[in-house]
């Protein structure tokens, strides 16, 4: 099954600040879960508690947002997959930022969540537009490599390999394996070391 991700559109939400790490995104005490279900309600748990309802993820005008706009080095720290999973379970489908930690970026790609970069001026302008009009639609277009919000439009970047995986639908490694089960089984059947009956004993 091909799951192409060519564009993501929806309202936006922004977090201002550099070096927001994975422990802030999902505190370690929530990593004991057996599945990722329910992590969305705990995303940024400690930050939200400290801000007593004033955190963007608690404010009603941002509920249902699909595009998260962040600053520099977002997702740094430990490599926990729970961080992008928590963001996704909350409802985020794409991120725009100045830069992303490498492992966080890779985990997002594996989940089908594009993390595109833009210069600091673009990111700041997007954050200001979202703050002034939380219902403004933000579109991240991987085919035109543009982000648009209202009348504002600017270029975005993502590695060519990751971009091709999204637009072709090949980002889903497990899905690719399932889709090619017959071919995999046919190849495995031809490999003598995968069949004990074909291994000479002596």
N, C-alpha and C positions, 0 to 999 in steps of 0.2 A: 504494500500500500504506500503510495507516494503522498507525502505531506509537504507540499511546497509552501514556503514562506516568502512571498514576494513583497508584501507590504503589510504593515500593522497600522491600524487607525483606531483612534478612540480618544477619550479625554486624557489629560496628563496630570501627573503629580510630580513634584520635585523635592529633592533633599539637597540643601545647600551645605557644602563642607567637603574638604578633601580627606582622603584616607579613612573612609568609613569601612571598618573591617567586618569580617564575617561573624565575629563574636557579638558585634552590635546588631548585625542583621538578624541573627538567630542565636541567642545565648546558649552556652554549652549545656545547660540543664535540660534543654529540649531535644538533645541529640539521642536520647534513650528510646525514642519512638521506634516501633517496628516497621511502620510505613511512614510515608511523608504526609499522609492525610492529616488534616488539622493543623499543620504547621503555619498556615496562613494567618491564623488568629494570633500567633505568637511572634510574628515578624516585628523586629525592632522593639521587643517587649520592654526591655529596660529603659530605652530612650523614651518610649511612650509613657511609662510609669513616671519617669522623672519630670516629664513635661505636663503631666496631669491633664491629658485631653487636648493639649495644644499641638501635639505632633501631627504632621500632615496625614499620616495613615489613620488617625482618629477623627479627623475633621470631616463632617458630612459632605462638604462640597467636593471632596476628592474620592468619595466612595465610587467604585466601579471604574476607576482609571485603568488604562491599559498600557500607557507609556510612562516610564519613570525617567526623569531627567536628573542626572547627578553630575558631580564635578570630577576631580582628579583622583586616580588610584582607587576607584570604588571596588570593594570586594577583596581588599588585601587581607593578610592574616592567614589563618589556617585554611586548609583546602576543603573543608566540609561542604559536601554537596547539598547539605540541608539549607545553606544560604540561598542559592538560586531557587531551590525547591520551595522555600517559604515565601519568597517574593512571587513566584509563579502561582502558588496556591492562594495568595491574596488576590491575584487577578492580573498581575503585570505580564504583558506579552512581548514587550520590547524595551530596551534601555538605550538612552542617549547620554553620553558622558564625555568628559575630556579624555579620560583613560580608564582602563580596567585592569585589575590584577590578572595575570595570565591564567592561573588555574580557575579562577572564578569565570573568566571568559570561556574557557574550554568547557566547563560544566554547563554553562548556558547554551553553548552550541549543541552539546549532546542532548539538550532538552528541547531544542527548537526555538530558543529565545535569542533573537539577534541583539548584540550589544554593539552599537555603532558609535563612532567617535566624531566629535566636532570641536572646533576651536573654542577657546574660553569665552570669546565674545558671543558666539552663537548660543552656547549653553546658557550664559547669563541672560541673554535676551529671551530664550525659551522659558527660563524660570520666571522671569518678570511677567511674561504674557500669561503664563499659567496662574500666577498669583493674582493677577488682575482679572482674569476671566477663566475660572476653573473648568468651565464647560466647553472651552474652545477645543476643537478637534485637532489632535496632533497626528500626523501621518508620517511614518517612517517607510520610505520607499526604497527597496533594495535593487530595483531595476533602474531607476533614475538616479539613485544615490543622493536623494534629497530628503530633508525633513521639512515639513510644512506645518505651520500653525497659524490659522487665519490667513492674513495677507503676507505673513512672514515666511520666507523660504531660504534654505541655506544648504550647502553641500555637507555630506556626511561621508565617513570612511569606514571600511571594514576590510580585513584581509581577503584577497581574491579567492583563496581556498574556501574560507568560511562562507563567503557570499555565494559561491557556486553550489555549495552544499544546501544552503537555504532555498535558493530559487529552483534547484532541480529536485528538491525533496529527498536528497541523500544524506541529510544530517542525522536521520534516525537509524543508527547502526543495527539495533535489534529488529526494527521494522524491515530493514534490508535483508537480514538473515531469514526472517520468516517468509518474506516475499519470494525468496529464492531457495526455499526448502528442497524442491525437487532437484534443482541443479546441484545443491550441496550433497544430497543423498547419492546422486548419480556419480559424482566425483569421488565421494567416500567409498563407494562400492568398488571402485577401480584401484584403490590403494591397498596393497597387500598387508601393510602393517596395521590396518584397521580391522582386519578379519583374522582371528586366531586360526580359522580353518585353513588359511592359506600360508600360515607360517610353518616352515619345516622344523621339525623337532628331531634332534639327534645328537 
